[in-house]
Amino acid sequence: MPSVDQITDINLEDYINTYLLYNLPATLKLPTLEKTLKGTTKPNDENVYIGGVAFGSLLNTYTNVEQPIYVAGTTMDFYANKALFYSAFPKPQTIVNNIHTGNAILVTFTGTLANIPVLKNEITFSGTKSDTTSLTSQDDGAGSFGGDATGTINYLSGAYSITFSSAPAAGSNIYAQYVPYIAQKPCSILYDENNLVLRPMPDKVYDIEFIVSKSPTQLVAAGDSPELKEWGLVIALGAAKMIMEDRGDMDGLERIAPVYEEQLKLISRRATRQDVKKRNWTIYSGSPCSSRYWEV
């Protein structure tokens, strides 16, 4: 065991907890950490909420999401690839070329977008100043405008008021670009960067149920143990491996590698035994985006 002259107790604890909290869950699937979560949707909101908190805000609480995911008791199409998700659910813009006309005096313009409701973070107003430089303002997702203007937008009604930093040129067009949508029961979900995104946008509150892997419990006080005591040796070896990697101790790494790999296999065998009792989910297990979704 290294002495405090080689590594302090605080640094050693940091290595142990870093391996436990981040490296071990990333290396092995650990059924002991799996938990069923029940959440809800909110009308006109793409997020999933757990106890009123958006799932994306629980970054350090859960490390993974498992399939299937259920909305109101039916399975959802699951995406882990953002490009495929937005290919299936694109964001076609409505472009209005002359929503207002500048007169070199007015800076504030009000009105109501024609196609509603509209997606947050997808609204742009633009124009041109008398010196031909551009004016561009985008919404911030919270109902306000930034950039070359200030103002507000109601995403549900489409009502807006926008004040440019300079008056648009006389006779110049003021443009609006935005993405309208039709709210309905969501049938697909994207898991990306530890966040869940729903499509279509929900029209009301729906129950959502899915399995997550929760983060292991940090070891803080003397006598603290991991969720399963059998993880103890692999945690010790994993922390030692990290220390040796940081210090360039190749000989030490070579010595502990076989023992470390063997411990990983032992834990993995237990996980495999638990998994064989489960029914595997496939794309053919049913999807509300198929014909069932359109049933009345």
Secondary structure, DSSP 8 states (H G I E B T S, - for coil): ---TTTS-HHHHHHHHHHIIIIIHHHHS--GGGEEEEEEEEETTEEEEEETTEEGGG-TTTEEEEEEEEEETTEE-EEE--HHHHHHHS----EEEEEEEE--SS--EEEEE-SS-SB-TT--EEEEEBTTS-EEEEEE-SSSBEEESEEEEE-TTT-EEEEEESS-B-TT-EEEEEE-B-------EEEEETTEEEEES--SS--EEEEEEEE------STT---SSGGGHHHHHHHHHHHHHHHHT-HHHHHHHHHHHHHHHHHHHHHHHHHHTTS----TTS--TTSGGGG--
